[in-house]
């Protein structure tokens, strides 16, 4: 149960910080999808081969992320791109990483 916010300053602070939190959450979702898309482009176009023999080495050495995680992100980017008619970026962002990963695995 929400407590009564009697002073107006409390209401303003509540609204301000709640909006900041919601905006930050949306920024994280957008950044995640952008990162997934960038990884897909790097992998698909072989941009890693300037310095590395394969995408796995690139991810682990250059980006310091597990190659399995990178491939999950690439699969998610593929899924979002293939379903862009019904799943726009905003909707995809709202679903989040875990749900998109499950959808990508189940529907591929």
N, C-alpha and C positions, 0 to 999 in steps of 0.2 A: 504494500500500500504506500503510495507516494505521500510524503509529508506535505502539509500545507506550507506554501511559500508566501508568507505575508508581506515581508518587505519587498519593495519593487527591485532593489539592488540584487536580492537573491534570485529573483525571477530573470533578471537580465543576465546575471552570471550563469545561471542554469542554461538558458537558451544559447548564449554565446559559446559555452564550452561543449554543449551537446552538439551544436552545429559544427564546431571544429572537429570533434570526434567523428561525426558522420562523414565529413569531407575527407578526413585522413583515411578512413576506412575505404572510401571510394577511390582515393588516390592509390592506395595499396593494390586494389583490384585492377586498376588500369595499368599500374606499373608491372604487376605480375603478368598480365596478358601481353604487354609490350615486350617484356623479357622473353616470354615464350615465343613470340613472333620473331624476335631477333635471333634466338637460338635456332629456330627453324631455318631462317635465311642463311645463317652461318653454315649449318649442316648441309642443307640442300645445295648450296652453291660452292661448297668446299673452301670457304674463306679461311679455314683453319690450316690449310695445307702449305701456307707460306712458311710456317715454323714447325708444324706437327704432322705426323704421318696419318693420324686419324682423329676423328671428332672426340673420341673417348679421352685420348691424351690431352687434347686441347682443353676440354672441360675441367679435367682434374688439375692440370698444371697452370693454365692461364686464368681460369675463373674460380678455381678452388671449390668446385661443386662436384658431387658424385656424378659419374656419367649416367647412372640409372635415373637420377633426378632430372638431368638434362634431357634424356630421352623421354621421360614422362612429360616434361614441358613441351617438347617438340610434338608429341602425340596430341597434347591438348591444343596446341596452335593449329595442327592439322584438322582436328575435330571442329574447332571454332570456324576455321576458314571454310571447310566443307559444308558447314551448316549455317553459313552466314545469312541465308534467306530467312531462316526461322529463329536464329540465335544471334542477335546483334551483340556488339561488344559490351554494352551496358548490362544486358541480361546475363551474358557470360560472366562478367565481373561479379554480379550479384550471386551467382552460383558458387563461386569460389573454387579454389584449387582442388580440394578433395572431391567435390561433386563432379567437376569437369573431368578429373582423372578417371573416376568410375564410369562416367558416360563414355569417355573415349575408349576405355577398355571393353565395355560391354557392347558398344555399337560398331567396333571395328572388326 
